[in-house]
Amino acid sequence: MNLKQSKRQNVKLRLGISGASGFGKTHSALLLAYGMTGDWSKIAVVDSENSSASLYSDLGNFNVLDLSAPYSPERYIEAIKTCENASMEVIIIDSITHEWNGTGGCLDIHSKLGGRWQDWSVVTPRHQAFIDKILQSSCHIITTARRKIDYSLDVGSNGKSKVVKHGTKEVTREGFEYELTVNFEIVNDQHLAKASKDRTNLFSNTHEFVINSKTGERLLKWCNAEPFTVKDVIEKINSALSVSELTALYNDNPAFQQGLQPQFRSKKEQLEKLSNPQNFSTNGTTNQTP
């Protein structure tokens, strides 16, 4: 038993995408996965949604494993193993909702055992084995989950009322989100997403956005990057040669934005002063501002 210094290197992503039906979970997952691989043939979709993934075959030649009932935890585990053995890089499980609430899923198993509290002692280990397989997989894993649907009557910009569909609670066992690196919730039928959990700090302070391949590229970069220390970031701030370079450094390191705000601001002011022609005389010497 030995202690070692914490280090992030070649992390395998565990990412969730949830939303109401029709909000674009599958399409978003595919684009994100392609951003991480750059190769459609390295992406596999475990599809329990009536072959809905195949509707997006025009995107590229990704692989599909159609999963039909019964949706037991063991069948999901077998499907993940099949994808791993085929040397996939990203596995999309679309969706995990059936493992919990589908025919032959955990709630169905519990009901058939009698629906008693003590019957969870049989069901919970089977469900946990499924969760453990996701966490221990050698591949990046993207899961999708349905959300229960609710409706509201909103007033549009034209002053007219309209019915708007919303996703509410995820249809899977409570607490699954805590196992993930990142969890995106697609909030409307315009496919806008927000991060309800984000261990990467890449999306914590961003506005709602549409998930695309660039999202996957950013996440892959985070997975493979050596994490910066405070000293590393300060050195990069001091060596920045332009405001655009400094801005990129700021945006790429959200974990340091608040703590190193004075350093970023001071360097920005310095670079702006140097880029202002009024601060230089005709013979090339700097005009000092009092």
C-alpha positions as CSV (number, residue, x, y, z in Angstrom):
1,M,0.0,0.0,0.0
2,N,1.7,3.2,-1.3
3,L,0.9,6.8,-1.6
4,K,1.4,8.6,-4.9
5,Q,1.0,12.1,-6.2
6,S,-2.4,12.7,-7.9
7,K,-2.1,12.9,-11.7
8,R,-4.6,13.1,-14.5
9,Q,-3.4,11.3,-17.6
10,N,-5.3,9.6,-20.4
11,V,-8.6,9.7,-18.6
12,K,-11.5,7.7,-20.0
13,L,-14.5,9.9,-20.1
14,R,-17.8,9.0,-18.4
15,L,-20.4,11.4,-19.8
16,G,-24.1,11.6,-19.6
17,I,-26.6,13.3,-21.9
18,S,-30.2,13.6,-20.8
19,G,-33.3,15.2,-22.1
20,A,-36.9,14.7,-23.1
21,S,-37.9,12.8,-26.2
22,G,-37.1,14.7,-29.4
23,F,-34.5,17.0,-27.8
24,G,-31.6,15.5,-29.8
25,K,-29.8,13.2,-27.3
26,T,-28.6,10.6,-29.9
27,H,-27.5,13.1,-32.5
28,S,-25.6,15.1,-29.8
29,A,-23.9,12.0,-28.5
30,L,-22.8,11.0,-32.0
31,L,-21.3,14.4,-32.8
32,L,-19.6,14.5,-29.5
33,A,-18.1,11.0,-30.0
34,Y,-16.9,12.0,-33.5
35,G,-15.1,15.0,-32.0
36,M,-13.3,12.7,-29.6
37,T,-12.2,10.1,-32.3
38,G,-12.2,11.8,-35.7
39,D,-13.1,8.3,-37.0
40,W,-16.7,7.1,-37.2
41,S,-15.6,3.5,-37.4
42,K,-14.3,3.7,-33.8
43,I,-17.7,4.6,-32.4
44,A,-20.3,2.0,-31.3
45,V,-23.9,2.7,-30.3
46,V,-25.6,0.2,-28.0
47,D,-29.2,1.1,-29.2
48,S,-32.2,0.2,-27.1
49,E,-34.3,2.9,-28.8
50,N,-35.8,0.8,-31.6
51,S,-32.8,1.3,-33.9
52,S,-33.1,5.1,-33.7
53,A,-29.3,5.6,-34.0
54,S,-29.5,4.2,-37.6
55,L,-31.5,7.2,-38.5
56,Y,-28.3,9.2,-38.4
57,S,-26.3,6.8,-40.6
58,D,-25.8,9.7,-43.0
59,L,-23.3,11.2,-40.5
60,G,-20.8,8.4,-40.9
61,N,-20.1,4.7,-40.8
62,F,-20.4,4.2,-37.0
63,N,-21.3,0.8,-35.5
64,V,-24.6,-0.2,-34.0
65,L,-25.5,-3.0,-31.6
66,D,-29.3,-3.2,-31.5
67,L,-30.4,-4.3,-28.0
68,S,-34.0,-5.6,-27.5
69,A,-35.8,-6.7,-24.4
70,P,-35.2,-8.0,-21.9
71,Y,-33.1,-5.0,-20.9
72,S,-31.4,-6.7,-17.9
73,P,-28.2,-5.2,-16.5
74,E,-26.3,-8.4,-17.6
75,R,-27.3,-7.8,-21.3
76,Y,-26.0,-4.2,-21.1
77,I,-22.8,-5.5,-19.6
78,E,-22.5,-8.1,-22.4
79,A,-23.0,-5.4,-25.0
80,I,-20.3,-3.2,-23.6
81,K,-17.9,-6.1,-23.6
82,T,-18.7,-6.8,-27.3
83,C,-17.8,-3.2,-28.1
84,E,-14.6,-3.3,-26.2
85,N,-13.6,-6.6,-27.9
86,A,-14.2,-4.9,-31.2
87,S,-11.6,-2.2,-30.3
88,M,-14.1,0.7,-30.2
89,E,-12.8,4.0,-28.7
90,V,-16.2,5.5,-27.7
91,I,-19.3,3.5,-26.7
92,I,-22.6,5.3,-26.7
93,I,-25.3,3.6,-24.6
94,D,-28.6,4.9,-26.0
95,S,-30.2,4.7,-23.6
96,I,-29.6,3.6,-20.0
97,T,-33.3,4.3,-19.2
98,H,-34.3,0.8,-20.3
99,E,-31.9,-0.9,-18.0
100,W,-33.8,0.8,-15.1
101,N,-37.4,1.2,-16.4
102,G,-37.7,-1.1,-19.4
103,T,-39.0,-4.6,-19.9
104,G,-36.7,-6.9,-18.0
105,G,-35.0,-3.9,-16.4
106,C,-34.4,-3.4,-12.7
107,L,-37.8,-2.1,-11.8
108,D,-39.4,-5.0,-13.7
109,I,-37.1,-7.5,-12.0
110,H,-38.0,-6.0,-8.6
111,S,-41.7,-6.2,-9.4
112,K,-41.5,-9.9,-10.5
113,L,-39.6,-10.8,-7.3
114,G,-42.6,-9.5,-5.3
115,G,-41.9,-5.8,-5.1
116,R,-40.9,-5.9,-1.5
117,W,-38.2,-3.8,0.1
118,Q,-36.0,-6.8,0.8
119,D,-36.1,-7.7,-2.9
120,W,-33.7,-4.8,-3.6
121,S,-31.0,-6.9,-2.1
122,V,-31.1,-9.0,-5.2
123,V,-31.7,-6.2,-7.8
124,T,-29.2,-3.6,-6.5
125,P,-26.0,-5.7,-6.9
126,R,-27.1,-6.5,-10.5
127,H,-27.6,-2.8,-11.2
128,Q,-24.4,-1.9,-9.5
129,A,-22.5,-4.4,-11.7
130,F,-23.8,-2.5,-14.7
131,I,-22.6,0.9,-13.3
132,D,-19.2,-0.7,-12.4
133,K,-18.8,-1.9,-16.0
134,I,-19.3,1.6,-17.2
135,L,-16.8,3.1,-14.7
136,Q,-14.2,0.4,-15.4
137,S,-14.5,0.2,-19.2
138,S,-11.4,0.7,-21.3
139,C,-13.4,2.9,-23.7
140,H,-14.9,6.4,-23.4
141,I,-18.5,5.9,-22.4
142,I,-21.4,8.3,-23.3
143,T,-24.8,7.5,-21.9
144,T,-28.1,9.0,-22.8
145,A,-31.1,9.0,-20.5
146,R,-34.7,10.0,-21.0
147,R,-36.2,12.7,-18.8
148,K,-39.9,12.7,-17.7
149,I,-41.8,15.3,-19.7
150,D,-43.6,18.3,-18.4
151,Y,-45.3,21.2,-20.2
152,S,-45.8,24.8,-19.6
153,L,-47.6,27.7,-21.2
154,D,-45.1,30.3,-22.2
155,V,-45.5,33.7,-23.9
156,G,-43.3,34.1,-27.0
157,S,-41.5,37.2,-28.3
158,N,-44.6,37.9,-30.5
159,G,-46.8,38.0,-27.4
160,K,-48.6,34.8,-28.3
161,S,-48.9,31.9,-25.8
162,K,-47.4,28.6,-26.8
163,V,-47.1,25.2,-25.1
164,V,-43.4,24.3,-24.4
165,K,-42.1,20.9,-23.5
166,H,-39.6,20.5,-20.7
167,G,-37.6,17.6,-19.4
168,T,-37.8,17.0,-15.6
169,K,-36.3,14.1,-13.7
170,E,-34.0,11.6,-15.3
171,V,-35.5,8.1,-15.8
172,T,-32.8,6.0,-14.2
173,R,-31.8,5.2,-10.6
174,E,-31.3,8.3,-8.6
175,G,-27.6,9.2,-8.0
176,F,-26.3,8.0,-11.4
177,E,-25.2,11.5,-12.3
178,Y,-22.7,11.5,-9.4
179,E,-20.7,8.7,-11.1
180,L,-20.1,10.8,-14.2
181,T,-17.3,13.1,-15.3
182,V,-19.7,15.4,-17.1
183,N,-23.5,15.4,-17.3
184,F,-25.2,17.5,-20.0
185,E,-29.0,18.2,-19.8
186,I,-30.6,19.2,-23.1
187,V,-33.2,21.7,-22.0
188,N,-35.4,22.2,-25.1
189,D,-36.2,21.2,-28.6
190,Q,-33.7,23.7,-29.9
191,H,-31.0,21.2,-28.6
192,L,-29.6,23.7,-26.2
193,A,-27.6,22.0,-23.4
194,K,-26.2,23.0,-20.0
195,A,-23.8,21.1,-17.7
196,S,-25.6,19.9,-14.5
197,K,-22.3,18.4,-13.4
198,D,-18.8,19.1,-14.7
199,R,-15.6,17.8,-13.2
200,T,-13.5,19.2,-16.1
201,N,-14.5,22.8,-15.3
202,L,-14.8,23.4,-19.1
203,F,-18.5,24.1,-19.1
204,S,-19.2,25.2,-15.5
205,N,-19.5,28.9,-16.3
206,T,-20.8,28.8,-19.9
207,H,-24.2,29.7,-21.3
208,E,-26.5,27.1,-22.8
209,F,-25.0,25.8,-26.0
210,V,-25.5,23.2,-28.8
211,I,-23.3,20.0,-28.4
212,N,-21.2,19.3,-31.5
213,S,-17.9,17.8,-32.5
214,K,-16.0,20.7,-31.0
215,T,-17.4,19.8,-27.6
216,G,-15.8,16.3,-28.0
217,E,-12.5,17.8,-29.1
218,R,-12.3,19.9,-26.0
219,L,-13.2,17.0,-23.8
220,L,-10.6,14.7,-25.4
221,K,-7.9,17.4,-25.0
222,W,-8.8,17.6,-21.3
223,C,-8.7,13.8,-20.9
224,N,-5.2,13.6,-22.5
225,A,-3.7,16.7,-21.0
226,E,-1.3,17.0,-18.1
227,P,-3.0,19.3,-15.7
228,F,-1.4,22.7,-15.1
229,T,-0.3,23.8,-11.7
230,V,-0.6,27.4,-10.5
231,K,3.1,27.9,-11.3
232,D,2.6,26.6,-14.8
233,V,-0.3,29.0,-15.5
234,I,1.6,32.0,-14.1
235,E,4.6,31.2,-16.3
236,K,2.3,31.1,-19.3
237,I,0.6,34.3,-18.4
238,N,4.0,36.1,-18.1
239,S,5.2,34.7,-21.4
240,A,2.0,35.5,-23.4
241,L,2.9,37.7,-26.4
242,S,-0.6,39.0,-27.3
243,V,-4.1,39.6,-25.8
244,S,-5.5,36.8,-28.0
245,E,-3.0,34.3,-26.6
246,L,-3.7,35.5,-23.1
247,T,-7.5,35.1,-23.7
248,A,-7.1,31.6,-25.0
249,L,-5.0,30.7,-21.9
250,Y,-7.8,32.2,-19.7
251,N,-10.6,30.3,-21.5
252,D,-8.7,27.0,-21.4
253,N,-8.1,27.1,-17.7
254,P,-11.4,27.9,-16.0
255,A,-10.1,26.4,-12.7
256,F,-7.6,29.2,-12.4
257,Q,-9.7,32.1,-13.7
258,Q,-10.8,33.4,-10.3
259,G,-7.6,32.7,-8.3
260,L,-5.3,34.3,-10.9
261,Q,-7.6,37.1,-12.0
262,P,-5.1,39.9,-10.9
263,Q,-2.3,38.3,-12.9
264,F,-4.5,37.9,-16.0
265,R,-5.7,41.5,-15.7
266,S,-2.2,43.0,-15.1
267,K,-0.8,41.1,-18.1
268,K,-3.7,42.2,-20.3
269,E,-3.1,45.8,-19.4
270,Q,0.6,45.4,-20.2
271,L,-0.1,43.9,-23.6
272,E,-2.7,46.5,-24.5
273,K,-0.2,49.3,-23.6
274,L,2.5,47.7,-25.8
275,S,0.1,47.4,-28.7
276,N,-1.0,51.0,-28.6
277,P,1.1,53.0,-31.2
278,Q,0.7,56.2,-29.1
279,N,3.0,54.6,-26.5
280,F,5.9,54.6,-29.0
281,S,7.9,57.6,-30.3
282,T,9.1,57.8,-34.0
283,N,12.6,56.6,-33.1
284,G,11.3,53.4,-31.5
285,T,11.6,54.3,-27.9
286,T,8.6,53.9,-25.6
287,N,6.7,57.0,-24.5
288,Q,6.2,56.4,-20.8
289,T,2.7,57.3,-19.5
290,P,2.8,59.1,-16.2
